[in-house]
Structure formats: C-alpha cells, structure tokens
Amino acid sequence: MPKTKVALGAIQETLLIPLWARAVEKEQSNPIIVDPKSAEIMAAIDYDFDKFSHAKSSQIGCCLRRLILDNWVR
C-alpha cells in the first residue's frame, strides 16, 4: 500500500505528535492506552516519525491526557 505524503508547516506537524504517542504506547509491555488505529494511520503516512523518538515525556503525557479525557467522557 503506498504511503500518503503530507506537506505540513511546523505548527501542523505538532498534530502528529499525539498520533505517534498513541501508536508507540500500543507497543509497550504495560500500555497506558491501546489504540491500534493510530498505528494503522501512522503506517499509512509518509513522514519521518523518528524525529519524535527523543520525546518520551511528551509521549507519556499525550497518553495520560487521553486516558483522563476518556475517563471523563465515560
């Protein structure tokens, strides 16, 4: 399946961080959240997600915020 190329500005690129965070979290041994769709979407985008790999605290923060919001909604 061909990947979709994205042309984003610096601000728009930040919207990919939560997507990356959820996809990475899914692969942890004891994940905070499990979002298989995020990994599917990430795999379909032609983008260098490795640039986010140094942001472990942002990754955890995104997942914790999602968990809190999910609990509030429930």
Contacts in CASP RR format, 6 or more apart in sequence:
PFRMAT RR
TARGET T0000
AUTHOR 0000-0000-0000
METHOD contacts of the structure
MODEL  1
MPKTKVALGAIQETLLIPLWARAVEKEQSNPIIVDPKSAEIMAAIDYDFD
KFSHAKSSQIGCCLRRLILDNWVR
1 44 0 8 1.000
3 43 0 8 1.000
3 44 0 8 1.000
3 45 0 8 1.000
3 46 0 8 1.000
4 44 0 8 1.000
4 45 0 8 1.000
4 46 0 8 1.000
5 46 0 8 1.000
6 45 0 8 1.000
6 46 0 8 1.000
6 47 0 8 1.000
8 15 0 8 1.000
8 16 0 8 1.000
16 45 0 8 1.000
16 47 0 8 1.000
16 49 0 8 1.000
16 52 0 8 1.000
17 52 0 8 1.000
17 55 0 8 1.000
17 58 0 8 1.000
17 62 0 8 1.000
18 62 0 8 1.000
18 66 0 8 1.000
19 38 0 8 1.000
19 41 0 8 1.000
19 42 0 8 1.000
20 38 0 8 1.000
20 42 0 8 1.000
20 49 0 8 1.000
20 52 0 8 1.000
20 59 0 8 1.000
21 52 0 8 1.000
21 58 0 8 1.000
21 59 0 8 1.000
21 60 0 8 1.000
21 61 0 8 1.000
21 62 0 8 1.000
21 63 0 8 1.000
22 33 0 8 1.000
22 35 0 8 1.000
22 38 0 8 1.000
22 39 0 8 1.000
22 62 0 8 1.000
22 63 0 8 1.000
22 66 0 8 1.000
23 35 0 8 1.000
23 38 0 8 1.000
23 39 0 8 1.000
23 41 0 8 1.000
23 42 0 8 1.000
24 59 0 8 1.000
25 31 0 8 1.000
25 32 0 8 1.000
25 33 0 8 1.000
25 34 0 8 1.000
25 35 0 8 1.000
25 59 0 8 1.000
25 60 0 8 1.000
25 63 0 8 1.000
26 33 0 8 1.000
26 34 0 8 1.000
26 35 0 8 1.000
26 36 0 8 1.000
26 38 0 8 1.000
26 39 0 8 1.000
27 39 0 8 1.000
31 63 0 8 1.000
32 60 0 8 1.000
32 63 0 8 1.000
32 64 0 8 1.000
32 66 0 8 1.000
32 67 0 8 1.000
33 63 0 8 1.000
33 66 0 8 1.000
33 67 0 8 1.000
33 70 0 8 1.000
35 66 0 8 1.000
42 49 0 8 1.000
52 58 0 8 1.000
52 59 0 8 1.000
END
